Amino acid sequence: MNSRVSRSPRPLLGSAVICALAAAAFLPATVQAQSGSIPRLADGHPDINGIWQALGNAHWDIEPHTARAALAMQPGPVVPVPRHEIVAFGAVGSVPSGNGIVVGGEIPYLPAALTMRNENRENWLDRDPEIKCYLPGVPRANYMPYPFQVFQSESKVFFVYEYAGAVRDIYLVDPGPAQVDTWMGQSVGRWDGDVFVVEAAGFNGSAWLDRSGNHFSASLKVTERYTMTGPDHMLYEATLEDPNTFSRPWTISLPLYRHVAENARLGQFKCVEFVEELMYGHLRKNPVGR
């Protein structure tokens, strides 16, 4: 039984207590975190071990957006309609609204990069790396609709993602520039007080930031900040710098939630074999359903 769950009757709260709780809810996260409720390792650093997951709809589009019929549309008799590949999905293929996680609301694209983003969005079915089970990159891996697990000790930090079995070995001693560009890049971490700061670079530039075509180049550098705001909550911030794509550095910010169920664990979603028909089915002597 989770020690934080109580089944005993709760007394009625007086108005003064209710007001105090309401006021606490609006305190900055850094103030609430000073309550001493944050778990820590023996070396005094916050304990970020566990399975974490983002809530919300940022994986569809990290900018604020309204609900729409689909990501990929085609001309209709009156207004655009979902592409024929999506029509059968109905509501499942539609896009829910979202408040976005971009600080300031809008990604500061350079003109050519914005044109590319719009082209990506129009051709989402053919271009999104997630559809073909390519590795998600950083920071996208942290707000996809799948959990990830952090393994932390005093000398090692390792991230494991459910989606596609992606992993990140967070170096605590800088090994120098990445020897080769990869989907997940190279990550170097350090503690800044109670904040775990990770600098990631060495990307191949092929990953996206969401399903809406937001993208970056191989020059991307990401500075992540993981800040515990309570025993099971963490503020995730990532600043992206890429002079080939963006006019200035910009930041995303969102909360992460630790799974507290006793049987919480990562599932298997190694989706490579799931997309073999999509990617190679046309090579069959007698293609299926084509």
Backbone torsions as a table, in degrees:
resi	resn	phi	psi	omega
1	MET	NA	132.7	178.6
2	ASN	-64.5	128.0	-174.6
3	SER	-65.3	-19.3	-178.5
4	ARG	-87.8	-4.1	-179.8
5	VAL	-98.0	126.9	179.9
6	SER	-118.4	134.9	178.7
7	ARG	-103.8	4.6	-179.7
8	SER	-78.5	149.9	179.5
9	PRO	-58.1	144.9	-179.9
10	ARG	-101.4	133.0	178.6
11	PRO	-69.8	154.5	176.2
12	LEU	-65.1	139.9	-178.1
13	LEU	-91.1	135.6	174.9
14	GLY	-74.3	164.9	-176.9
15	SER	-62.8	-34.3	-179.7
16	ALA	-65.6	-40.9	179.5
17	VAL	-66.4	-42.0	179.7
18	ILE	-61.2	-43.6	178.8
19	CYS	-62.2	-39.9	180.0
20	ALA	-64.8	-42.5	178.9
21	LEU	-65.1	-39.7	179.4
22	ALA	-63.7	-40.7	179.4
23	ALA	-64.9	-39.3	-179.8
24	ALA	-63.8	-31.7	-177.9
25	ALA	-64.6	-23.2	-177.3
26	PHE	-101.0	3.5	177.1
27	LEU	-71.3	147.7	175.6
28	PRO	-57.1	151.1	-177.5
29	ALA	-58.4	-37.2	-177.8
30	THR	-65.6	-32.0	178.2
31	VAL	-72.5	-45.4	179.4
32	GLN	-60.9	-32.8	-176.3
33	ALA	-69.0	-15.5	-177.6
34	GLN	-78.7	2.8	-177.7
35	SER	-71.1	-10.0	-179.1
36	GLY	85.9	8.4	-178.2
37	SER	-85.1	-5.4	-178.0
38	ILE	-77.3	125.2	177.4
39	PRO	-69.3	147.9	-176.9
40	ARG	-135.5	153.4	173.1
41	LEU	-81.1	176.1	-178.3
42	ALA	-62.7	-26.8	-179.4
43	ASP	-83.1	1.8	177.3
44	GLY	92.9	-11.7	179.3
45	HIS	-74.7	147.9	176.1
46	PRO	-54.9	141.4	-179.2
47	ASP	-88.7	106.4	179.6
48	ILE	-103.1	14.1	174.6
49	ASN	-58.9	147.9	174.8
50	GLY	130.7	-178.0	179.4
51	ILE	-101.8	125.9	-174.6
52	TRP	-120.2	155.0	179.2
53	GLN	-156.0	142.9	174.4
54	ALA	-88.3	146.9	172.6
55	LEU	-110.6	157.4	179.5
56	GLY	111.3	-170.4	-172.9
57	ASN	-118.4	25.1	-178.8
58	ALA	-65.5	-24.0	-179.3
59	HIS	-67.4	-20.6	173.4
60	TRP	-77.1	-46.3	-176.1
61	ASP	-162.2	121.7	-176.6
62	ILE	-78.3	-13.7	173.4
63	GLU	-88.5	157.1	176.5
64	PRO	-57.7	138.1	-177.2
65	HIS	-153.9	153.2	176.0
66	THR	-93.3	165.2	177.1
67	ALA	-66.3	145.6	177.1
68	ARG	-146.9	164.3	-171.2
69	ALA	-65.0	-33.0	-179.4
70	ALA	-171.5	165.0	174.4
71	LEU	-78.4	-38.9	-178.6
72	ALA	-103.8	117.9	-177.0
73	MET	-116.8	165.1	174.8
74	GLN	-141.6	157.3	179.9
75	PRO	-59.4	138.1	176.5
76	GLY	-116.2	179.4	-178.9
77	PRO	-63.8	-28.6	179.5
78	VAL	-124.5	-54.6	178.7
79	VAL	-127.9	163.4	177.5
80	PRO	-58.9	146.8	179.1
81	VAL	-127.8	161.3	178.8
82	PRO	-57.5	146.0	176.3
83	ARG	-58.6	152.6	-171.8
84	HIS	-59.1	-27.5	179.1
85	GLU	-68.2	-19.2	-174.0
86	ILE	-106.3	-20.2	-173.4
87	VAL	-51.3	-43.4	-176.3
88	ALA	-65.9	-18.4	179.2
89	PHE	-77.4	-18.8	178.6
90	GLY	56.0	-128.4	-177.8
91	ALA	-65.0	-27.0	-179.8
92	VAL	-66.9	-28.9	179.6
93	GLY	-89.4	1.4	-179.4
94	SER	-84.3	170.6	-176.8
95	VAL	-111.9	121.3	177.2
96	PRO	-76.3	157.3	179.3
97	SER	-71.7	162.6	179.0
98	GLY	-156.3	147.9	179.2
99	ASN	-77.2	-15.1	-178.3
100	GLY	82.9	160.3	179.4
101	ILE	-124.0	4.7	178.6
102	VAL	-80.1	122.9	177.4
103	VAL	-66.1	120.3	-174.9
104	GLY	96.0	-14.1	172.2
105	GLY	94.2	-32.0	-172.0
106	GLU	-128.4	137.0	177.4
107	ILE	-76.2	128.7	-177.2
108	PRO	-82.2	72.8	-179.2
109	TYR	-71.4	148.4	163.0
110	LEU	-72.4	154.0	-174.2
111	PRO	-53.0	-47.0	-178.9
112	ALA	-66.2	-36.5	179.6
113	ALA	-68.8	-35.2	176.8
114	LEU	-65.3	-40.3	175.8
115	THR	-60.0	-42.0	177.9
116	MET	-64.1	-39.9	177.8
117	ARG	-59.6	-44.0	-179.4
118	ASN	-65.2	-37.4	176.7
119	GLU	-67.4	-39.8	176.8
120	ASN	-59.0	-44.3	-177.7
121	ARG	-62.4	-41.9	179.9
122	GLU	-67.0	-28.0	-177.5
123	ASN	-113.3	33.7	-175.3
124	TRP	-53.0	-44.9	-176.5
125	LEU	-61.1	-28.8	-176.4
126	ASP	-96.6	-19.3	-170.5
127	ARG	-114.6	-26.5	-173.2
128	ASP	-62.9	120.0	-179.7
129	PRO	-60.5	-27.8	-179.6
130	GLU	-61.9	-37.0	-177.5
131	ILE	-60.7	-33.5	-178.3
132	LYS	-97.7	12.6	176.0
133	CYS	64.2	29.5	171.4
134	TYR	-75.8	157.6	-178.0
135	LEU	-62.4	145.9	-168.6
136	PRO	-78.4	-19.9	-176.2
137	GLY	76.9	-179.6	-179.0
138	VAL	-120.6	131.4	13.9
139	PRO	-95.8	1.9	-172.3
140	ARG	-53.7	-36.2	-176.8
141	ALA	-57.0	-26.8	-173.2
142	ASN	-84.8	-11.9	179.2
143	TYR	-129.4	18.9	169.9
144	MET	-69.3	164.6	-178.0
145	PRO	-80.2	42.1	178.9
146	TYR	-137.4	147.7	178.2
147	PRO	-77.8	166.0	172.0
148	PHE	-141.1	157.4	-175.3
149	GLN	-119.0	138.8	176.9
150	VAL	-107.7	127.8	172.9
151	PHE	-110.6	116.4	-173.6
152	GLN	-129.1	133.1	169.9
153	SER	-131.4	-173.3	179.7
154	GLU	-71.4	-16.6	-176.5
155	SER	-123.5	-8.5	-176.4
156	LYS	-139.6	147.0	170.7
157	VAL	-138.1	127.9	-174.2
158	PHE	-137.7	130.7	178.7
159	PHE	-108.1	134.1	176.3
160	VAL	-124.9	126.5	-178.1
161	TYR	-106.7	138.5	179.1
162	GLU	-65.6	-41.0	-178.0
163	TYR	-65.9	120.6	174.2
164	ALA	60.7	12.3	180.0
165	GLY	64.6	28.1	-179.0
166	ALA	-67.1	148.1	179.7
167	VAL	-138.4	157.2	173.3
168	ARG	-139.3	120.0	172.6
169	ASP	-92.6	109.2	-176.9
170	ILE	-85.1	105.3	179.5
171	TYR	-67.7	134.0	175.2
172	LEU	-97.8	-7.7	171.4
173	VAL	-124.3	123.3	-174.4
174	ASP	-63.9	118.2	179.8
175	PRO	-85.9	2.2	-175.6
176	GLY	97.6	-178.8	-178.1
177	PRO	-57.0	149.9	178.3
178	ALA	-60.5	137.0	-178.2
179	GLN	-74.8	-24.1	179.6
180	VAL	-150.5	145.5	177.8
181	ASP	-77.6	138.2	-177.0
182	THR	-138.3	172.4	178.3
183	TRP	-62.9	-43.3	-175.2
184	MET	-94.1	-8.4	178.3
185	GLY	69.5	-170.7	176.5
186	GLN	-115.4	133.9	-174.9
187	SER	-119.1	133.0	177.9
188	VAL	-124.7	124.3	-174.8
189	GLY	-114.2	158.5	176.2
190	ARG	-157.9	158.1	176.8
191	TRP	-96.7	129.9	173.0
192	ASP	-114.0	87.6	-171.7
193	GLY	66.5	-122.4	179.4
194	ASP	-94.7	7.1	-178.2
195	VAL	-104.4	128.5	176.3
196	PHE	-90.3	115.1	-176.6
197	VAL	-105.2	128.6	180.0
198	VAL	-124.4	127.1	175.5
199	GLU	-106.6	121.8	-176.4
200	ALA	-119.5	138.4	178.3
201	ALA	-157.1	-173.0	-179.9
202	GLY	76.8	36.2	-180.0
203	PHE	-88.5	156.9	178.4
204	ASN	-87.7	-5.6	176.4
205	GLY	77.3	10.1	-177.0
206	SER	-98.1	-14.7	-178.6
207	ALA	-78.5	162.7	174.0
208	TRP	-111.5	172.4	177.3
209	LEU	-97.0	-15.8	-179.2
210	ASP	-170.1	-169.3	179.7
211	ARG	-87.0	1.2	-175.9
212	SER	-101.6	15.8	174.3
213	GLY	85.4	3.9	177.0
214	ASN	-67.4	132.7	-165.3
215	HIS	-140.8	-180.0	177.2
216	PHE	-157.0	175.4	179.8
217	SER	-108.4	179.8	179.2
218	ALA	-68.4	-8.3	179.0
219	SER	-85.5	0.2	-176.1
220	LEU	-60.5	137.0	168.8
221	LYS	-125.3	130.1	-177.5
222	VAL	-118.3	128.7	174.0
223	THR	-112.2	111.5	-177.7
224	GLU	-99.8	147.6	176.6
225	ARG	-132.4	119.3	179.1
226	TYR	-108.4	113.7	-174.7
227	THR	-123.4	114.9	176.1
228	MET	-67.3	129.8	177.6
229	THR	-114.3	2.0	-179.8
230	GLY	179.8	178.4	-176.9
231	PRO	-62.1	-28.9	-175.7
232	ASP	-132.3	22.6	179.9
233	HIS	-133.2	143.5	-179.2
234	MET	-142.0	135.1	175.0
235	LEU	-87.4	125.7	178.4
236	TYR	-110.3	124.4	176.9
237	GLU	-127.6	141.3	177.9
238	ALA	-140.8	124.6	176.8
239	THR	-101.7	127.3	-175.8
240	LEU	-108.8	130.1	177.3
241	GLU	-125.4	124.2	179.7
242	ASP	-158.3	94.3	-176.2
243	PRO	-65.5	-15.1	177.8
244	ASN	-82.4	-14.3	-174.1
245	THR	-124.9	-36.4	-173.3
246	PHE	-117.9	149.6	-179.0
247	SER	-78.5	-16.1	-179.8
248	ARG	-164.0	164.0	173.5
249	PRO	-64.5	149.4	179.1
250	TRP	-147.6	165.2	-168.6
251	THR	-131.6	144.1	167.7
252	ILE	-110.1	154.1	-178.4
253	SER	-149.7	131.8	179.2
254	LEU	-162.0	156.1	176.2
255	PRO	-85.0	150.3	171.6
256	LEU	-116.6	146.7	-175.4
257	TYR	-120.1	131.8	178.9
258	ARG	-83.9	133.5	175.0
259	HIS	-68.9	131.7	-176.7
260	VAL	-115.0	-2.3	177.8
261	ALA	-63.2	143.9	-177.3
262	GLU	-62.4	-30.4	-178.0
263	ASN	-100.4	20.4	-179.4
264	ALA	-63.3	132.4	177.1
265	ARG	-164.0	160.4	176.7
266	LEU	-76.3	142.2	172.9
267	GLY	-91.1	178.1	177.2
268	GLN	-96.8	121.0	173.5
269	PHE	-138.7	59.2	175.5
270	LYS	-85.7	90.5	-164.5
271	CYS	-85.3	5.8	-177.2
272	VAL	-55.3	-48.3	-178.2
273	GLU	-67.8	-20.9	-179.7
274	PHE	-71.3	-21.7	-176.0
275	VAL	-107.8	9.5	-179.6
276	GLU	-61.6	-40.5	-180.0
277	GLU	-65.3	-40.5	178.7
278	LEU	-61.4	-45.5	-172.4
279	MET	-85.5	-32.6	-173.0
280	TYR	-125.0	-1.2	-176.9
281	GLY	-59.9	-30.1	-179.1
282	HIS	-68.6	-12.3	179.6
283	LEU	-84.4	-9.1	177.2
284	ARG	-60.7	150.9	174.3
285	LYS	-61.5	-40.6	175.9
286	ASN	-123.8	87.1	-177.8
287	PRO	-53.0	143.3	-179.2
288	VAL	-89.5	127.1	174.2
289	GLY	63.1	30.5	179.4
290	ARG	-126.3	NA	NA
